Amino acid sequence: MSDPVSIEAAPPPGPLSPEVRQRVAELRKDRRSLRRLFDLLSTYLLILGALFVAWRVAEWWAFAGAFVVVGMMQYRLVMSSHEAVHKNLLDPVWLNEVFGNLNAAMVGISFLNYRKTHLEHHKSPQYIRDDTDAYIYKPLLEARPGLPRLALLVFGVWLDIWVKLKRKAHGVGPSNTEAGSISPPSQLWLIASVQLGLLAAFTLLWDWKLYFLLWFAPIFCIALAMDRARTFVEHGYHYLFSQNSQKVGEALQATVDIRTNPLEAYFLAPFGFDYHQAHHSQLTVPYYNLRHLSDLLRTNDPRYNSLVEGSYVGILCRMIWAAK
């Protein structure tokens, strides 16, 4: 893992050379990767496989395993809908919108309001206090390191649930300073239809109660907890380990790229989230090209200086105990 004190304040912005801009444009236009098909199909198949094993075996350990696997794959569905928000998931655009809406509805998210609210997160520059995702990581950065921060990380997810329900359903930012429009009826009907379809499938093929145990509950207990931990790592690392003395709310929003192992990249930072700084720098580059973009910018842009190498789990542990 890279030395945490090596992150310094970025130099003033400067234009990229024409050659670098051309290479960025090529990465943006390159949409031939089969990885997106693998990422989507493997997610769906792992959900079906976990549920099938639990149905066939009908033992407590199979149900426990299905609970965890389904929750982790629901987290991947959320991350896939994020890519669809930026129209980077699938081509053509209509197919991107279909799967973006479907994957979001499967986990109870209003896709259109997610798009509206999330694009506010990408305003740059902006202070942490103004970030629409700050409700996740700002309190963690302000918490005392050690057990208090760990407790907030674990149990604060239930506060996140309330904020996320307002954001996804009503487009309301965490500070309530900007109120978005209520979800259009088509979005509410889509979410209701998909959830009722899932409930009907559980009822006809298995047991209606298992919809709540193996689909509804994992969203809140697994998927949101994983999203919370990842957001804290990717948006909190720079503040904790950079050489600045600003208060959390007065610091600029920042993120990092994390060069981790393939297993964590698949389960903990799917759909290119391990290269989060690259994504923030060029929103329209598809997620499967973000590593190439990261390498390109680190070589050619002096502002791009936040690469962390190591395990998400290890980095998270260090951040829990890191004092600012």
Residue pairs with C-beta under 8 A, 6 or more apart in sequence:
1 308
1 309
1 310
1 311
1 314
1 315
1 318
2 307
2 308
2 309
2 310
4 237
4 240
4 241
4 318
4 322
5 241
5 243
7 238
7 241
7 242
7 243
7 256
7 305
7 306
8 242
8 243
8 305
9 242
9 243
9 244
10 302
10 303
10 304
10 305
11 302
11 303
13 303
14 301
14 302
14 303
16 24
16 300
16 301
17 300
20 296
20 297
20 300
20 301
23 296
24 282
24 285
24 293
24 296
27 282
27 285
27 286
27 289
27 292
27 293
27 296
28 282
28 284
28 285
28 286
28 289
30 286
30 289
31 91
31 286
33 286
33 288
33 289
35 288
36 89
36 90
36 286
36 287
36 288
39 76
39 80
39 270
39 271
40 80
40 89
40 99
43 73
43 76
43 77
43 80
44 73
46 69
46 73
47 69
47 70
47 73
47 74
49 69
50 65
50 66
50 69
50 70
50 73
51 66
51 70
51 214
53 62
53 65
53 66
54 62
54 63
54 65
54 66
54 214
55 205
55 206
56 62
63 213
63 214
66 214
67 213
67 214
67 217
67 218
67 221
67 222
68 218
68 222
70 214
70 215
70 218
70 222
71 218
71 219
71 221
71 222
71 223
71 226
72 222
72 223
72 226
72 267
74 106
74 107
74 218
74 219
74 222
74 223
75 222
75 223
75 226
75 227
75 270
76 270
76 271
77 103
77 104
77 106
77 107
77 223
78 103
78 104
78 107
78 109
78 223
78 227
79 270
79 271
79 273
80 89
80 99
80 100
80 103
80 270
80 271
81 89
81 100
81 103
81 104
81 107
81 109
81 111
81 114
82 114
82 118
82 271
83 89
83 100
83 271
83 272
83 286
83 287
84 90
84 96
84 97
84 99
84 100
84 101
84 103
84 104
84 111
85 100
85 111
85 114
85 115
85 118
85 119
86 283
86 284
87 93
87 96
87 284
88 96
88 284
88 285
88 286
88 287
89 96
89 99
89 100
89 271
90 96
90 99
100 111
101 111
101 187
101 190
102 194
104 110
104 111
104 114
105 111
105 190
105 191
105 193
105 194
105 195
106 194
106 198
107 219
107 223
108 168
108 191
108 195
108 219
109 168
109 191
110 168
110 169
110 171
110 183
110 187
110 188
110 191
111 187
112 183
112 184
112 187
113 167
113 168
113 169
113 170
113 171
113 180
113 181
113 183
113 187
114 167
114 168
116 171
116 180
116 181
117 132
117 167
117 168
117 171
117 173
117 180
118 132
120 132
120 173
120 178
121 131
121 132
121 133
122 280
122 283
123 130
124 253
124 280
125 252
125 253
126 252
126 253
127 249
127 250
127 251
127 252
127 253
128 134
128 137
128 138
128 141
128 239
128 248
128 249
128 250
128 251
128 252
128 253
129 138
129 175
129 248
129 249
129 250
130 253
131 138
131 235
131 253
132 167
132 173
132 174
133 174
133 231
133 235
134 174
134 253
135 160
135 163
135 174
135 175
136 160
136 227
136 228
136 231
136 232
136 235
137 231
137 232
137 235
137 236
138 248
138 249
139 152
139 156
140 149
140 152
140 153
140 156
140 232
140 236
141 236
141 239
141 240
141 248
141 324
142 248
143 149
143 152
145 320
145 321
145 322
145 323
146 320
146 321
149 320
149 321
150 320
153 228
153 229
153 232
153 320
154 225
156 228
157 220
157 224
157 225
157 228
160 224
160 228
161 220
161 224
163 174
164 224
166 172
167 173
167 174
169 182
169 183
170 179
170 180
170 182
170 183
171 179
171 180
171 181
171 182
171 183
172 178
172 179
172 180
173 179
173 180
198 211
198 215
199 208
199 211
202 208
202 210
202 211
202 214
202 215
203 211
226 268
229 268
229 312
229 316
230 268
230 269
230 273
230 312
232 316
232 319
233 258
233 312
233 315
233 316
233 319
234 255
234 256
234 258
234 269
234 273
234 276
235 253
235 254
235 255
235 276
236 319
237 255
237 256
237 306
237 308
237 315
237 319
238 254
238 255
238 256
238 306
239 248
239 251
239 254
239 324
240 319
240 322
240 324
241 322
242 254
244 251
254 277
254 306
255 276
255 277
255 280
255 306
256 276
256 277
256 306
256 307
256 308
257 274
257 275
257 276
257 277
257 278
257 294
257 306
257 307
257 308
258 269
258 274
258 275
258 276
258 307
258 308
258 309
258 310
258 312
258 315
259 274
259 307
259 308
259 309
259 310
260 268
260 269
260 274
260 309
260 310
260 311
260 312
261 311
264 274
264 311
264 312
264 313
265 274
268 312
268 313
269 276
269 312
271 287
272 278
272 279
272 286
272 287
272 288
272 290
272 291
273 279
273 287
275 287
275 290
275 291
275 293
275 294
277 294
277 304
277 306
278 285
278 290
278 291
278 293
278 294
278 297
279 285
279 287
279 290
281 293
281 297
281 304
282 293
285 293
294 304
294 307
297 304
298 304
298 305
298 307
308 315
